[in-house]
Amino acid sequence: MKIKYWSDYACPYCYIGNTRLEKAIADLNLEKEIDLETFAFELDQNAPKDVESTTVERFALKYGLSLENAEKEVNNISKLGIDEGIDFKYATTLYTNTRDAHRLMKFAKTKDNEIAKKLNKLMFDAYFTKNLKLADKNVLIQLAEESGLEKEECLKVLDTNLFNTDVEKDENLALAYGIHAVPYYIFDDKYAIPGALSYEDFKTVLKQVKSESEVDADKDAANCEDGVCRI
């Protein structure tokens, strides 16, 4: 089963949704049957390189809330992450541009799929748990080395525009699909799931897609090709 998903490292629901999805996959023993492919999506392509406001302040401005009510909403989102076993600290995140983080992730995918998976998780953890600044080159190098990448190769990526086009391709593909918010999941190029489903809903979707793929395989089992028929 192929699952494509678009996400940003500054998106709380992306971290929460991915955690729920991975739990559902593990509990259904589908790890070896599923190919998860990440796609880049920047919530704000013009986000600053340096921290200019707090999460609560941005939340209040965006949704027209008082700082007190905005803080409650932010804490409620953090609780969703905490309920998934994450030491979620949304209120104290350091919001900056995530383009370099996505470029580094693109580089990791050219090296090794397991390294890329590890780096993906480390990025989310760095932002929401450790509250590190993902626009900081030193932070990104530290995460890259921890995932298994070579420092010098990563510096070459971060000091240039390498993989910039790859990030833009992901975002253009999102536009082609009509994706304007993340997380966004596509199962087997058939089912689009916008948003972070609950753990139980992800399990239901996985079971349904797996069942339908097995039916499709049965249909393909009896056919003829090049004058030879099989049952």
Secondary structure as the mmCIF struct_conf table of DSSP 4:
data_model
#
loop_
_struct_conf.conf_type_id
_struct_conf.id
_struct_conf.beg_label_comp_id
_struct_conf.beg_label_asym_id
_struct_conf.beg_label_seq_id
_struct_conf.end_label_comp_id
_struct_conf.end_label_asym_id
_struct_conf.end_label_seq_id
STRN STRN1 LYS A 2 SER A 7
TURN_TY1_P TURN_TY1_P1 TYR A 9 ALA A 10
HELX_RH_AL_P HELX_RH_AL_P1 PRO A 12 ASP A 27
TURN_TY1_P TURN_TY1_P2 LEU A 28 ASN A 29
HELX_RH_3T_P HELX_RH_3T_P1 GLU A 31 GLU A 33
STRN STRN2 ASP A 35 ALA A 40
BEND BEND1 LEU A 43 LEU A 43
TURN_TY1_P TURN_TY1_P3 GLN A 45 ASN A 46
BEND BEND2 LYS A 49 ASP A 50
BEND BEND3 SER A 53 SER A 53
HELX_RH_AL_P HELX_RH_AL_P2 THR A 55 TYR A 63
TURN_TY1_P TURN_TY1_P4 GLY A 64 GLY A 64
HELX_RH_AL_P HELX_RH_AL_P3 LEU A 67 ASP A 83
TURN_TY1_P TURN_TY1_P5 GLU A 84 GLY A 85
TURN_TY1_P TURN_TY1_P6 ALA A 91 THR A 92
HELX_RH_AL_P HELX_RH_AL_P4 ARG A 99 LYS A 111
HELX_RH_AL_P HELX_RH_AL_P5 ASN A 113 PHE A 128
TURN_TY1_P TURN_TY1_P7 THR A 129 THR A 129
BEND BEND4 LYS A 130 LYS A 130
TURN_TY1_P TURN_TY1_P8 LEU A 134 ALA A 135
HELX_RH_AL_P HELX_RH_AL_P6 LYS A 137 SER A 147
TURN_TY1_P TURN_TY1_P9 GLY A 148 GLY A 148
HELX_RH_AL_P HELX_RH_AL_P7 LYS A 151 LEU A 158
TURN_TY1_P TURN_TY1_P10 ASP A 159 ASP A 159
BEND BEND5 THR A 160 THR A 160
TURN_TY1_P TURN_TY1_P11 LEU A 162 PHE A 163
HELX_RH_AL_P HELX_RH_AL_P8 ASN A 164 TYR A 177
TURN_TY1_P TURN_TY1_P12 GLY A 178 GLY A 178
BEND BEND6 ALA A 181 VAL A 182
STRN STRN3 TYR A 184 PHE A 187
TURN_TY1_P TURN_TY1_P13 ASP A 188 LYS A 190
STRN STRN4 TYR A 191 PRO A 194
BEND BEND7 GLY A 195 GLY A 195
HELX_RH_AL_P HELX_RH_AL_P9 TYR A 199 ALA A 221
BEND BEND8 ALA A 222 ALA A 222
STRN STRN5 ASN A 223 GLU A 225
TURN_TY1_P TURN_TY1_P14 ASP A 226 GLY A 227
STRN STRN6 VAL A 228 ARG A 230
#
